[in-house]
Amino acid sequence: MPENLGEKLALVGIGKIARDQHLPAIGANPDWSLEATVSRHGTVEGVEHFTDIDALLETRPDITTVSLAIPPQPRFDYAAKALKAGRNVMLEKPPGQSLAECYALEALAKENGVTLFATWHSRYADCVPDLKAWVSSRRIERLQITWKEDVRRWHPGQDWIWAPGGMGVFDPGINALSILTEILPYPVHVTAATLEFPENRDTPIAAALTFADPTGADMSAVFDWRQEGPQTWDIDIETDGGTAKLSLGGEKLEIDGELVKQGANHEYANLYARMASLLKAGESDMDLSPMIHVCDAFSLGRRAVTDPFHF
């Protein structure tokens, strides 16, 4: 952990993910000082509040870092303004609506000499490093991602996620893809996909993906937003040296049917620790490999229409 940076930070977007994850992580990390928030509606008691980012950037030049916890549709404009103003930027996942937006932000960060971080929070789950190490010495024969959850529970009333750029079920699905691209010792790519769109929505509620693995492994993923009851965030792997099951989104790891590690939810705490390290090193982290899989799925996917969705 780097020395206490005392970095002044502004959090943009005070919605569910900000209150559930960002605020506790910031508050528990002495490297950060939450100095301001930006939101049309939400506020944080005792913290200076702005309703637009232009006012923040003009009024508080002392704030060095901006963390964006807003939907992907408006995120590019917010990030671009912050980068042009010489501020470091953290991007909630997915880092943008499109790859072109992400590449443009990466160029702006380099041009202005600041840090930009695409925060794939699921990569920072407790058991992901352990699974990555285990996979590295084995040949994968089969890998299956099963990511099924209840959209009404995790995105209550959030219509933006059903609009173009919102990504639909890929909003959680990209979390699984961020783990996949982290643990594999080589790249894979999507070869086929089926995307199920509610007849009244512009983004999918379910998806099935098939990947090409250079070693010939059978590799696929299933995402679904219609699961009630217990939620499923699993990656099952069969190799020439045993089996592994990553569950609870990366908090639990079983090898050959035996529990080897049970972690806790430290993802966002680890993200803010990582950002502090990037600032100290003067580096950025803009790995877009999970985003490439999503874009390829939309490009290659067969569209299927399913029942309308209503909150």
C-alpha distance (Angstrom), angle and dihedral (degrees) to the residues before:
residue distance angle dihedral
M1 . . .
P2 3.81 . .
E3 3.77 122.4 .
N4 3.77 116.1 -82.1
L5 3.78 104.0 -72.5
G6 3.78 96.1 -173.3
E7 3.80 87.8 -148.2
K8 3.80 115.4 -178.1
L9 3.78 111.0 -130.8
A10 3.81 137.1 -170.6
L11 3.79 121.0 -155.5
V12 3.80 115.0 -148.5
G13 3.80 114.7 -157.3
I14 3.80 121.2 30.2
G15 3.78 101.1 -155.8
K16 3.79 135.2 120.2
I17 3.81 98.0 -60.5
A18 3.81 91.7 45.8
R19 3.80 93.0 52.2
D20 3.80 95.5 39.6
Q21 3.80 98.4 44.5
H22 3.81 119.7 -1.0
L23 3.80 99.8 51.8
P24 3.83 95.9 48.3
A25 3.82 91.3 45.9
I26 3.80 93.3 49.4
G27 3.78 92.7 45.0
A28 3.81 92.6 52.2
N29 3.81 95.7 49.5
P30 3.83 116.8 80.1
D31 3.81 90.5 -160.7
W32 3.81 89.1 73.6
S33 3.77 135.0 60.4
L34 3.82 115.4 -166.3
E35 3.80 101.9 -139.5
A36 3.81 103.4 164.3
T37 3.77 146.4 3.1
V38 3.80 131.6 -147.9
S39 3.79 119.7 -153.6
R40 3.78 139.2 129.3
H41 3.79 91.1 -133.2
G42 3.81 115.9 3.6
T43 3.78 127.1 77.6
V44 3.80 137.1 178.3
E45 3.78 117.3 -134.0
G46 3.78 112.9 -109.1
V47 3.81 94.6 11.3
E48 3.81 124.0 107.8
H49 3.79 110.6 -106.8
F50 3.80 133.7 -149.4
T51 3.79 129.3 -177.4
D52 3.83 95.2 -150.3
I53 3.77 135.2 29.9
D54 3.80 94.9 -127.0
A55 3.81 90.4 65.5
L56 3.80 90.9 47.5
L57 3.79 93.9 51.2
E58 3.79 92.7 46.4
T59 3.78 97.4 43.3
R60 3.81 100.9 39.4
P61 3.83 111.0 42.0
D62 3.81 87.5 156.4
I63 3.80 91.8 69.6
T64 3.80 105.2 95.2
T65 3.81 102.8 -177.7
V66 3.79 133.7 46.5
S67 3.81 121.4 -164.1
L68 3.81 113.8 -160.1
A69 3.82 114.8 -149.8
I70 3.81 95.9 165.7
P71 3.82 131.8 111.8
P72 3.82 116.1 -76.7
Q73 3.82 95.6 -112.4
P74 3.85 97.3 73.9
R75 3.80 96.2 25.5
F76 3.80 98.5 94.9
D77 3.80 94.1 59.8
Y78 3.81 92.3 47.4
A79 3.79 93.1 46.9
A80 3.79 94.1 45.4
K81 3.82 91.8 52.5
A82 3.79 91.9 49.2
L83 3.81 93.8 47.4
K84 3.81 92.5 47.6
A85 3.81 87.7 51.6
G86 3.80 89.2 56.5
R87 3.81 97.1 -106.3
N88 3.79 126.5 140.5
V89 3.81 112.8 -118.6
M90 3.80 136.6 -150.1
L91 3.81 115.6 -162.3
E92 3.81 120.1 -152.6
K93 3.79 110.7 -136.9
P94 2.95 130.3 -56.4
P95 3.82 89.9 42.2
G96 3.80 93.2 -145.6
Q97 3.79 147.4 -19.2
S98 3.79 92.4 -93.4
L99 3.78 142.5 12.0
A100 3.81 90.0 -111.8
E101 3.81 90.4 60.3
C102 3.79 91.1 50.0
Y103 3.80 93.8 49.2
A104 3.81 90.2 48.3
L105 3.81 91.0 52.7
E106 3.79 90.9 47.9
A107 3.80 89.8 54.2
L108 3.82 91.4 48.3
A109 3.80 91.3 51.9
K110 3.80 91.5 52.6
E111 3.80 91.8 45.2
N112 3.81 91.9 52.8
G113 3.79 97.1 39.3
V114 3.80 96.4 -121.3
T115 3.80 137.2 126.7
L116 3.81 122.2 -97.7
F117 3.81 121.5 -172.3
A118 3.81 126.9 -170.9
T119 3.80 98.8 -155.6
W120 3.80 110.3 -146.2
H121 3.80 94.1 -178.2
S122 3.81 97.3 -173.2
R123 3.81 90.1 62.3
Y124 3.78 86.4 65.4
A125 3.80 95.5 56.9
D126 3.79 112.4 127.0
C127 3.81 99.7 -108.3
V128 3.81 100.4 41.0
P129 3.85 94.8 89.1
D130 3.82 89.9 49.9
L131 3.80 92.7 51.7
K132 3.81 91.1 46.1
A133 3.81 90.6 54.2
W134 3.81 92.0 46.8
V135 3.82 93.5 49.8
S136 3.81 93.2 47.7
S137 3.82 93.6 73.9
R138 3.82 97.4 42.9
R139 3.79 139.6 67.6
I140 3.79 112.7 -118.5
E141 3.80 115.2 -131.8
R142 3.80 99.6 172.9
L143 3.80 134.8 6.8
Q144 3.79 124.3 -176.9
I145 3.81 125.9 -176.2
T146 3.81 116.3 -160.2
W147 3.81 112.2 -177.4
K148 3.80 111.8 168.7
E149 3.80 126.1 157.8
D150 3.79 143.7 147.9
V151 3.81 112.0 -93.7
R152 3.80 91.4 -161.7
R153 3.79 89.8 60.1
W154 3.80 98.4 46.1
H155 3.82 101.7 31.6
P156 3.81 105.2 27.6
G157 3.80 111.0 -173.3
Q158 3.80 93.2 -15.8
D159 3.79 103.0 144.9
W160 3.82 93.2 173.2
I161 3.78 89.5 76.7
W162 3.81 90.4 62.6
A163 3.81 94.0 48.8
P164 3.83 125.1 88.5
G165 3.79 108.1 -73.8
G166 3.81 92.7 25.4
M167 3.83 92.5 96.5
G168 3.80 96.2 -146.7
V169 3.80 113.1 -144.0
F170 3.79 89.6 3.6
D171 3.81 88.2 72.7
P172 3.83 88.4 77.9
G173 3.80 93.4 22.0
I174 3.78 91.8 63.1
N175 3.81 87.3 62.1
A176 3.81 88.8 64.4
L177 3.80 90.4 45.5
S178 3.80 90.1 52.0
I179 3.81 88.8 56.5
L180 3.81 91.9 45.2
T181 3.79 92.9 53.0
E182 3.81 90.4 46.2
I183 3.81 99.1 51.0
L184 3.81 100.3 40.4
P185 3.81 115.9 90.9
Y186 3.82 90.4 -146.7
P187 3.83 137.5 30.5
V188 3.79 124.6 -93.1
H189 3.79 129.8 -172.7
V190 3.80 138.5 -148.0
T191 3.82 114.5 -102.1
A192 3.81 101.0 174.1
A193 3.79 140.3 5.5
T194 3.78 141.6 179.2
L195 3.80 116.1 -152.3
E196 3.81 121.3 -165.7
F197 3.81 113.5 -150.7
P198 3.81 121.9 -169.6
E199 3.79 106.0 -123.2
N200 3.81 90.5 -117.8
R201 3.83 98.4 45.0
D202 3.81 137.3 73.9
T203 3.80 99.0 -144.0
P204 3.82 130.6 54.3
I205 3.78 126.5 -93.1
A206 3.83 93.2 -162.6
A207 3.78 138.0 17.2
A208 3.81 140.3 -176.6
L209 3.83 119.7 -158.1
T210 3.79 134.1 -170.1
F211 3.81 121.7 -159.2
A212 3.79 134.1 -157.0
D213 3.80 110.3 -129.9
P214 3.82 116.0 -163.5
T215 3.82 90.7 -139.5
G216 3.81 92.9 51.9
A217 3.81 98.8 -106.8
D218 3.81 119.9 157.8
M219 3.80 102.2 -114.3
S220 3.82 128.5 174.6
A221 3.80 144.5 145.4
V222 3.79 135.9 -148.2
F223 3.81 121.9 -162.5
D224 3.80 123.8 -175.9
W225 3.79 133.0 170.2
R226 3.80 97.0 -167.1
Q227 3.80 100.1 77.4
E228 3.79 115.8 124.3
G229 3.79 125.9 -169.9
P230 3.82 117.0 19.0
Q231 3.80 112.8 21.2
T232 3.81 122.2 -129.8
W233 3.81 123.7 -142.4
D234 3.81 103.7 158.1
I235 3.79 139.3 150.4
D236 3.83 114.7 -168.7
I237 3.80 119.0 -166.6
E238 3.80 130.6 -172.7
T239 3.81 117.1 -166.9
D240 3.79 140.8 168.8
G241 3.79 86.4 -98.5
G242 3.79 104.3 46.1
T243 3.80 140.7 -65.7
A244 3.78 133.6 -69.7
K245 3.78 133.7 -165.8
L246 3.79 122.3 -164.6
S247 3.80 111.4 -168.3
L248 3.81 142.3 166.4
G249 3.80 87.5 47.9
G250 3.79 92.2 -63.6
E251 3.81 102.8 -36.1
K252 3.83 96.9 103.1
L253 3.80 130.0 49.1
E254 3.80 128.0 -172.3
I255 3.80 124.4 -175.9
D256 3.80 119.0 -162.8
G257 3.80 89.0 -13.5
E258 3.81 94.9 -53.5
L259 3.81 123.7 112.7
V260 3.81 108.6 -117.7
K261 3.79 100.6 167.3
Q262 3.79 138.1 13.1
G263 3.78 112.5 -172.1
A264 3.77 135.4 177.2
N265 3.80 136.8 -125.0
H266 3.80 103.7 -71.8
E267 3.80 98.0 135.6
Y268 3.79 100.1 114.0
A269 3.78 93.4 38.1
N270 3.80 87.0 55.9
L271 3.82 91.0 47.8
Y272 3.79 93.0 56.7
A273 3.80 90.6 45.1
R274 3.80 88.5 52.1
M275 3.81 91.6 49.9
A276 3.79 90.3 52.3
S277 3.81 89.2 52.5
L278 3.81 91.8 49.1
L279 3.80 91.1 51.8
K280 3.80 91.9 50.2
A281 3.81 90.3 50.7
G282 3.81 94.2 42.1
E283 3.81 90.8 -125.5
S284 3.80 139.3 130.2
D285 3.81 131.0 -140.8
M286 3.81 114.0 -152.8
D287 3.81 105.0 153.0
L288 3.81 105.0 166.7
S289 3.81 99.8 -179.6
P290 3.85 94.4 113.6
M291 3.82 89.5 50.9
I292 3.81 91.1 51.5
H293 3.82 90.3 58.4
V294 3.81 91.2 52.2
C295 3.79 93.2 48.0
D296 3.80 90.5 48.4
A297 3.81 90.5 50.0
F298 3.81 90.2 54.4
S299 3.80 90.1 46.1
L300 3.81 96.8 47.3
G301 3.79 99.8 28.2
R302 3.77 125.3 118.9
R303 3.80 108.7 -133.2
A304 3.80 119.0 -130.2
V305 3.81 123.5 -178.2
T306 3.79 118.7 -137.4
D307 3.81 138.1 174.5
P308 3.81 118.1 -48.2
F309 3.80 117.3 -95.1
H310 3.81 124.0 -133.3
F311 3.80 128.4 172.9
